[in-house]
Amino acid sequence: MKKPTLIDNLSIDFYSATPKYLQLSNALTKSIREGRLKVNDPLPSINELSFELEISRDTAEKGYKYLKKLHILGSVPGKGYFVKHTDLNQQFKICLLFNKLSPHKKIMYDSFAAALGEMAVIDFYIYNNDFAFFKKLLSAKLHDYTHYVIVPHFLEGGERADEIINTIPKEKLILMDKLVKGVDGAYGAVFENFEKDIFSSLEKALPRLQRYNILKIIFPEYTYHPKEILNGFHRFCQQYLFKHKLVHNICKEPVSAGEAYINLMEDDLVWLIEKILENKLKVGRDVGVISYNETPMKKIILNGITTISTDFQLMGERAAQLILEQSTEHVEIPFYLTLRASL
């Protein structure tokens, strides 16, 4: 019987959302943990990995280089990669604080956890945009973790968020999705530039927006959404001479032909579409709709809802990468306009 080789224990799931290079690195660390790979063991060549796993050479090399950055693998020019050390028990212990649960937050969590693989234990907390609860959670756990990864959105009290966040040692801090004014020192962050992102997205949608008489943004009066979104919206409308309106409550807003709407909340999107249909108007012809945050359902609803959204999978991956590489880099995550039939 043929003896199993290392490659026989490696596999790539081509349907997984986890990048292939991370699947490869996770499979290799699993082989180390299970004793199939020992210190100084040579690894298959880039070409061999590429051929046997049906992945590109770039993907195979990226997986190796990723583990080399973590000092798990070493390399010798002309000879290839080898196992540098097998002590993987120094796991990161991470306190992950999300403001709420939502489809796009799940994407962030899944990609973050997948990128860390077996290198981390994650304790996951939801503070429901409540600053007092956030402060209580964090104050009780300030000495329990190697890293604190925080999505900092609050309904109220957020102007004091820097006070509690600054109590965290900066080498342990990663901010996700949003920077917080007043947080100082060298810490890691992956974030959206909310004002710039909405402005540039609306610019890309300009030819379609010009078909409408007025542009309205549904922005609840009591919300955790950053005010920078409104700044970018107003700046776009002023620069391109759009008649515009801020709508706090879509339930009370009359909807008419010739209007285009930007919505941030999923509940508001449902109310808006119901009102459009009740008035026998057609989405994308009579009334334009742009929705924040890409989700799978928005590709299907009414032949597709136009979205403006950051890359939440990339945000989770980059946050994990900052931890694995012990980096204090600030990474601005790209924002995308996806034009569909609703505009």
N, C-alpha and C positions, 0 to 999 in steps of 0.2 A: 504494500500500500504506500502511495506517495505521501511523504511527510508534509504537513501543511506549512506553507511559507507565511512570512509576515503579511504579504499582500493578500493572502486568502482571508485574513482577519480584518482587512480594511474594506470599507464599502462607502459609496456615495449615493445618497438619496436625491435623485434629480428632481423630485417633486417637493423637496423641503425648501422652506424659506431661508434656512440657514445657508450662508455662502459656502460654496464647495471647499474653499481653502480652510474654513473653520471646521467643517465636517472632517476634513483630513487631519487637522491638528488635534481635534478632540479624539479621533480614532487612535492616533499615535500615543497620546497621553494615556488612553485607556489600556493600550497594549503594555505601556510601561508599568502602570498600576497593577496589572494582572500578571506581571513577571515575564511576559513574552519578549520584552526588550530589556537589556541590561546595559550598564555603563560600558561605553566604548563599542557597543554593537554597531556595525555599519548599517546604513539605511539604503533602500533601493534608490537607484539613480532617478533623476528627474524624468528622463526619457522612459524608463521602465514604469514609473508611477503613471505617467501620462498615458502610456499604451494600455496598461492593465486595468486602470480605473476609468478609462475613456474620458479623461479631463485634459485641459490644455496644459502645456508646459508651464505657462505663466501661473496657472492655479496651483500646480504641484510645487513650484518654486516658492510661491507666496505662502503656502502652508508651512514649508520648511523654515522660511525666513521668519515667520511669525513665532515659531517655537524657539528659534535661535535668539530672538529678541528677549525671550523669557529665560534664556540661559539653560533651556532644557536640551537643546541640540547644539552641537558644534560643527564646524566644517573645516576641511583641509583642501586648499586649492589643488585641483586636478584629481582629487580622490573622492570628494563628495561629503555627505553629511553623516554624522554619527551621534549616538546618545551621549550627552555630556554629563548629565546626572539624572538620577531616578528618585530623588527625594521630592515627592510632590505632595507631601502631607502638610506643607505650610499654606493651607488654604486661606483665601481671603474670606473674611466674615463681613457681610455687607448689610447695612440697614438701608432699605430702599423705600423711600417715602413718596407716594403719588398723591396728588390732590383729589383724584376721582378715578372711577373706572369708566372706560368707554372703549369702543372698538379700536380706535387708533392708539389708545394707551396699552391695550393688549398687545398690539404689534410691537410697541416699544419694549414692553416687558419680555415678550417671547424672544426678540432678537438679542436683548441684553443678556438674558439667561443662557441662550444658546451659545453666544460668543464666549462666555465665561466657562461653559462646560463644567467639568469636574474641579475647576480651579477655585470655586467659590461656593460658600453657603450663603443664601440670600434670605433675610427676614423681610417680608413685604408688608407694608402698612399703608392704609388709606386714611387720610385725615379730613376728607370731605370739604376741602376749601376752608376749613375752620382753623383760624390762626391760634386760638387758645388751645385747641386739641393738639395742633402741630407742636406748639411750644411744650405742652405737657409730655407728649411722646418723646420729643428730642431730649428734653431735660433729664428724663429718666434713663436715657440710654447713651449718654455722652461718653462713657468709657467702655462700652461693650463691643465695639466693632473696629475693624481695620479701615473701613470706608463708609461714608454716608453719601448716598446718592439721592438728591432731592429735586422734585418737580415743584417749584415754588409759586403756586397760584392761590390767592386767598380772596374771599368775598369781602372781608374787612379786616383791619389790623395789619395788613401786609406792609404798610409803611414802616412797621417796626421789625420786619422779618430779619433785617441785617443784624439786629442786636443778638438774636438767638443763634443765627447761622454763624456769626463771627466767633461764637464760643467753641466751634468745632475746629480742631487743629487743621490747618489748611491743606497739609499733605494728605488728609483723609477725606477731603471734600470734593464732590463732583456735583455741579449744578446741571440739571437737564431741562431743556426746553426754553428756559428763560434766565437771563442774568438778573441779579438783584442789586439795585443801587445801594452803595454803602458797604457791601461785602468786599473786604480788602485782602491783601496778601496774595501769595502764589497758590492758586487752586485750579482744578480742572473744570471745564465747562463745555457742554455741547448745547447750542442754543439757536433759537430763531431770532431774526431781526425783524420784529413785527411791523414797524413802520415802513421800512424799505421793502419788505416782502409783499405787502398788499399793494403798494404803489407800483412796483414793477410788474406784478401779476395783472393789475388792471390795465396797465400800458399795453401788455401783450394782447389783452382782450379788446382793445380800443375799436378796431373795425366793427366788431359785433355790437359793442355798447352804443355806438353812434346811431344805431337803429332805434334807440329808445329816447323818450323825452325827458326822463328823470331817473336818477340813480338813487336808490334807497338802501341804507344799511340797517339791518335789524340788530340792535345792540342793547340788550336788556339793561335797565337802569341799575339793577342790583346784580352784578356779575363779577366773576373772577377774571374775565378777559382783559388783557392789557389795554390801557388807553392809547398806547402807541398805534394800535390798529386804526382807531378813529383819526389820529393825526395823519397817517398815511392816506386814508380815504379822503379827508378834507383837502389835503394837498393835491391829490390827483384831480379831484373835481374842480378845484380852483385853477390849476394849471391848464386843464383841457376844457374849461368853461362848461362844465356839466351842472345843470340844475340838480340839486341833491337834497336829501332829507335824512335826518336821524330818526329812526323808529324804535321806540322803547318796547312797545307792546303790539305785536303783529295781530293779536286777536281783535284789537280795536281799530286797526288801520284798514281803510277802504282800499281795495285792490282794483286797478283799472288797466285797460290796454295802454301800451306805450311806456310801461314802467319796468325797470330792471331792479332786482333785489339781490343783496348780499346777506346771507344768513350765517350765523356762527353756531347756533344751538340746534341739535337734531330735532328737538320738539318744535322749534319755530319753523323748521323746514316742513314738517308735517302740516302744521297750521296753514302755512303759506300755500302749499300745493292744494290743500282742501279748499281754500278760499278762491284760488284761481279756477279750479274745476267747478265750484258752485256758481261762479259768475259766467260759466260757459266760455271761458277764455282758454287759449291754447298755450301751454308752456313752450317757450322758445320761439313763438311767433308773436303772440300778443303781449306776453309778460316774460321777461328774462329772469333766470335764476342762476345765481352762483352760490355754492355752498362751501363753507370751510371744512377742511379735513377729509381727505380721500378715504372711502370705505368701499368694500366690494359691492354693497348694494347700490351705491350711487352710479355704478357702471350700467345698471339695469333699469332703475326706476325711470319711467316715462322716456324710454329710449336713451337714457343717460343724463345725469346731472353734471353740469360743469362744476369743477372743483378747483379751489386754490389750497395747496397743502404742502407741508414740508414732507421730507422722506423720513417717516417714523421708524422704519426698519434700520436705516442708516444711523439715526440718532441713538438707538439702543446699542448698535454695534460699536459706534465710536465711543460711547460712554464706557462700555466694557473694555475697550482697547486702552483708554486712558488709565484704567485701574491696572490692567496687566502690564502696561509699560511704565507705571508709576509716573505718569506725565501730568504736568499742570498746564497743558496747552488749552487755549480757548478755540473751539471749533464751531464755526458758523455753518449750520446745516442748510443746504439749498432748498429753495421753495419753488413749486411748480404750478403752472396753470394747465389744467386738462380740459380742453374745450370739448363739449358734447352738445347734444341737441337742445338742452334747456336754455341756451343763450343764442 
